[in-house]
């Protein structure tokens, strides 16, 4: 395998304050966001708060002002962490996105009006803000018509507690139903070189309706930074160790994708993660990836992806890697995991009896 480019050599950073319009309702965000989940949850031991606050403030100073969190990250501690980072005047510079819907036990999803309102007000307190810029339904509650959930979110917009509404892991039909009640500003979905299943229906639906797209895990949960080596470096309590794609029988084949990406990155003089992230940026001006990290050096490297330019031929070459040798091996989640967009349909509004 060709040697990966030295991250220190990839020093070209984009100008500060590079922004984009997310959706058609007026929200402007930094062209690349920052996923904050790993600072408090899921990826092993919780990181020291002081280090994470320093990272968050470094990101804001570098022009990455679109911060993504959720009440379930920690749970709750990630919102508190971001609230701490936003003290002393930083709030006005930031586009703050958080989510509701997954209960802290990670066992149920709720979208009933009482829960929506209580979750929003709890997030406002933890974040220490008066208004959330973008408030997502993190997972779709399949027992509650989506019109009911969005109806309560609409009330929160009217009350000034949230500015814009988003959905995460929602099907095309669910997005349409939600958008008919109140404009949806953004849909968050997993999108990377090895996760492209949303391209057939969800992405076109968002574009038809003028909805922005926020790509989470654009580096394949770190895969495009380290390849198979990633697994051996993870602590035992890192949830990626249990994901199908990271199991040994699948990773052996998936590692070939990383090898090819790394070879191309070496030719272009960038890192494999910058190349994979640049591919997401090149999907369109309506797409904002939110790579996460807990290290300033990795953040700087990710930001450099904005300076990597790809031709249509290079895009096609990258896409071909994940399709070779029977394609990507393993699903992105276990079948018993929380609802994804494939199982996000809700009952018709006519069936709703309320509580």
Secondary structure by P-SEA (a helix, b strand, c coil): ccccccccccccccccccccccccccccccccccccccccccccccccaaaaaaaaaaaaaacccccccccccccaaaaaaaaaaaccccccccbbbbbcccccccccccccaaaaaaaaaaaaaaaccccccbbbcccccccccaaaaaaaaaaaaaaccccccccccccaaaaaaaaaaccccbbbbbbccccccccccaaaaaaaabbbbbbccccccccccccccccccccccccccccccccaaaaaaaaaaaaaaaaaaaaacccaaaaaaaaaaaccccbbbbbbbccaaaaaaaaacccccccaaaaaaaaaaaacccccccccccccccccccccccccccccccc
